[in-house]
Structure formats: C-alpha cells, structure tokens
Amino acid sequence: MVVGASLAGLRAAEALRDEGFTGELTLIGDEPHEPYDRPPLSKAVLSGRLSCDRIVLPRVRDIDARWLLGTPAAGLDVPGRRVELADGRRVEYDRLLIATGTRARRWPAEAGGGLEGVQVLRTREDAERLRAALTAGPSRVLVVGAGFTGGEVASGCRESGLEVTVTQRGAAPMAGALGGAIGRAAAGWYREAGVDLRLNTTVHALEGDPSGRLRRAVLSDGTVVDAEVAVVATGPLANTEWLAGSGLAADSRGVVSDGGCRAVAADGRPVEDVFVSGDVARRPHPLYPGQLLRLDHWDNAVAQARTVAHNITHDRGDQRIHQPLPAFWSQQFGRYLKSVGVPALADQVVVTQGSLDQRRFVAAYGLKGRMVGAVAVDSPRVLDGYAALTEARAPFPPLLGATDGPDHLDPVDAGFPGRDAHRTRDHDMHTPPATVPAPTSHR
C-alpha cells in the first residue's frame, strides 16, 4: 500500500513493478486527481503557458493498481497493519509506504486568512484560483515570504505587469536555503525587476472591506500596504496528522526514517514493513552525519522511490542506503538558479566563478573546512564538478583555478539566520526549524 498518490507515490509504485513485485498494489490519495507535476504550478501554470490538464505526470509503465483517490488517510494501526480512511474504511497492508508529502502553510483566520483574495499555492486548485485572481488585474499583489515559491510568484507577477510587494521576515530573500551572503544578491534581482521588497518585515494582519474582500495588509513596522491579492508563501507543513498515535517519529517537520527509508518509531527503532519517501521523509545522509534532511525536491522524490522499491522487495541483507546528492532549481526574475548538496548547513561561502554583481556566478559552501554544496546562477552546467567535490568531501575553499574565478578566494560567513554553531541536528531544506504559529511570526 502506498499512502500518497503524487510524484513520490506514483514513481515508487512503478519502481515496485520494475523490481518484480506482482502482488496487490493500492494507492491512496487525498486529492481527486491522478498524479500531476507540481513545479509547473508556480511557473508555467501561473503564467498561463500551461493549463492544469497539461501537467499530469507521464506513466512510465502500467502499475495495475487499485486507486483510492479523493479520500485521505485518517489513521494508522501499525500492529494491526491497517490504514484508516477519512470515510471510515479500513484497508489492510503487508508493507506500507508513506508518501503523503506536504501542504501549504495557511494564514491564520483570526488575522484575515479567510478573506477573499488570500491565496496559497500548492495544489492544482490553488494554482487555478490564483491564476484567475491575477488575470483579473489587481492593483497590487502582496507576497508573504521570499523563499523559492514566493520568489517565483513575485517574478511571474512582474512578468505580467502587476505591482508586487514582498515581505520577508529575514534580511534577504531565500536566506534560509542560500544564506544571507548570496541572498543579498538575490535582493538585487527583486529590486531590478521593480518589486517593492520589505526585508526584516512581517505581516501583522490582513484586513478586508465589509464584503470580506482583502484590501490591505498591516506590517510589523506600522506601515500599510494596499493589496487585493495576498499569496502566503511561508513554507510547507508535512502531512503527518493522520499518524498521531501510530507510534512513529512524526510531527509537522515530517516522518523520521533510517538510511534505507524505513520508518523509525518514537523510541528510535526502525519499524518493520513501513517505509517513507518524498517530501514527508526526514532521513540521514552519509555525507552529512548528525543531520536529518527533509528535501522538498523533485529529483529526491524520484530517486528515493527507487531506493524504497528495492528495499521493500528485498531481504534485510540486500538493503540499499539512499545517498544521492540533493539538488534543486528555481527560475525567477530572468535567472536560473541551481543548487547541489546542502548549502544550508554551511558556515562559510565563497564565490568561485563570476561575481555577485554579474548575471552569472557560482558559490561554493563549506562547513568546518570541507565542501557541503554549491549554488550556480545561470551557470548550471558547471555544477557537476562541484557535486563531485562535495561527494568526495573535498577541502573548502576548493582550489579550482577557474579562468573566470577571482584572483583570491576569500570565504565569508554564509549568513544563515538563527545559526548557532550548527546546533541543530535536523535540517529542513525549505522550512525554518521553528513553526510559524502567529501572524507576527510569518517571514
């Protein structure tokens, strides 16, 4: 049984058949749609280049599965090997894969979250609603959060000629994933595109008119921004509520697994015949000891599906450790950004090719004298070499001798917010360690 009928769940089901599994296969999904690709939602769908009917995930093969769509899982009985559905049905399994992913963090209702015009972007329906709201030509769009989704939404709005204000809790866009040093360069992209970027600023409340439509936002510095559409892009929450009482180590950050993608119980022991894959999984990685990584990455979901399928269909003595190097990309404000490794663990960063004031550059990230990742802007093809250095645990800063590199490599503090000598033992690539329970806490 696979709970979660999106990218990670579908690819795992296909990989199970590839591994020779011939038994009964059931996929459970909370959305009524067959699996679709999410990255285009904030890019091609929002711009109108693609309709949601065009983003259905291609089927690699016929998986001969029973599909239970539009019915979310509501509970898990591990000793009884049963999943309870929201409609009251109980479905038994021999082996279970949890691939329930994440959802958008919504704005609190008591602070204006229920107003017409307040949007999030995670599902097909979200994208269609937001696209309709933007097509209507609002006088200004407010984007709450300057992470990857927030940046892509703001970029798309500016391409459509819409006025945009972006609030960011921290001192730079994407600072949680790239650090302040590189994030400050990204702030220049926002401003060059005409975005009204408000750094170190949160939204205190969203206010509407008597008809319940959004009209303005009150910011933490006391200023007021008039806006008819607000897009809340403050990071995802893992879909784990249905696992309450199951005994698994699961919370809003995800479900903990071991290196072979096997779910871990609250007491730290692996759970027999329960596996975890995709955005909901928090797992160790051989290159980053002492960390639990949760990766909201397309490539990770696909690669992890293959590891999970192998381990489900093979004996303990033939288990694989999931260890592909993380990688993700984003396209915004005319720039193509790609990352390898886990830059967000770094204590230092250095520009190794190009320069921050140019359109193209590469930055290497290091932790305690070794490479942990790299980021390239409009230079994606060079990252294979940096990936190899990261996998080899190469010394930092790397001695490359690049013809377009600086004369001297001068590493600086990477500038990650809230970093305290890397005191954290787990890391979420797109979500800050703390939750965001109150309106004034939103970045």
C-alpha positions, 0 to 999 in steps of 0.5 A: 500500500502506498499512502500518497498518490503524487510524484513520490507515490506514483514513481515508487509504485512503478519502481515496485513493478520494475523490481518484480513485485506482482502482488496487490498494489493500492494507492491512496490519495487525498486529492481527486486527481491522478498524479500531476507535476507540481513545479509547473504550478508556480511557473508555467501554470501561473503564467498561463503557458500551461493549463492544469490538464497539461501537467499530469505526470507521464506513466512510465509503465502500467502499475495495475493498481487499485486507486483510492483517490479523493479520500485521505488517510485518517489513521494508522494501526501499525500492529494491526497493519491497517490504514484508516480512511477519512470515510471510515474504511479500513484497508489492510497492508503487508508493507506500507509506504508513506508518501503523503508529502506536504501542504501549504502553510495557511494564514491564520483566520483570526488575522484575515486568512479567510478573506477573499483574495488570500491565496496559497499555492500548492495544489492544482486548485490553488494554482487555478484560483490564483491564476484567475485572481491575477488575470483579473488585474489587481492593483497590487499583489502582496507576497508573504515570504521570499523563499523559492515559491514566493520568489517565483510568484513575485517574478511571474507577477512582474512578468505580467505587469502587476505591482508586487510587494514582498515581505520577508521576515529575514534580511534577504530573500531565500536566506534560509536555503542560500544564506544571507551572503548570496541572498543579498544578491538575490535582493538585487534581482527583486529590486531590478525587476521593480518589486517593492521588497520589505526585508526584516518585515512581517505581516501583522494582519490582513484586513478586508472591506465589509464584503470580506474582500482583502484590501490591505495588509498591516506590517510589523513596522506600522506601515500599510500596504494596499493589496487585493491579492495576498499569496502566503508563501511561508513554507510547507507543513508535512502531512503527518496528522493522520499518524498521531498515535501510530507510534512513529517519529512524526510531527509537522517537520515530517516522518523520521526514517533510517538510511534505507527509508524505513520508518523509525518509531518514537523510541528510535527503532526502525519499524518493520514493513513501513517505509517513507519517501518524498517530501514527508521523509526526514532521513540521514545522509552519509555525507552529512552525519548528525543531520536529518534532511527533509528535501522538498525536491523533485529529483529526491522524490524520484530517486528515493522511490527507487531506493524504497522499491528495492528495499521493500522487495528485498531481504534485510541483507540486500538493503540499499542506503539512499545517498544521492546528492540533493539538488534543486532549481528555481527560475525567477526574475530572468535567472536560473538558479541551481543548487547541489548538496546542502548549502544550508548547513554551511558556515562559510561561502565563497564565490568561485566563478563570476561575481555577485554583481554579474548575471552569472556566478557560482558559490561554493559552501563549506562547513568546518573546512570541507565542501557541503554544496554549491549554488550556480546562477545561470551557470548550471552546467558547471555544477557537476564538478562541484557535486563531485567535490562535495561527494568526495568531501573535498577541502573548502575553499576548493582550489579550482583555478577557474579562468573566470574565478577571482584572483583570491578566494576569500570565504565569508560567513554564509549568513544563515539566520538563527545559526548557532554553531550548527546546533541543530541536528535536523535540517529542513531544506525549505522550512525554518526549524521553528513553526510559524504559529502567529501572524507576527511570526510569518517571514 
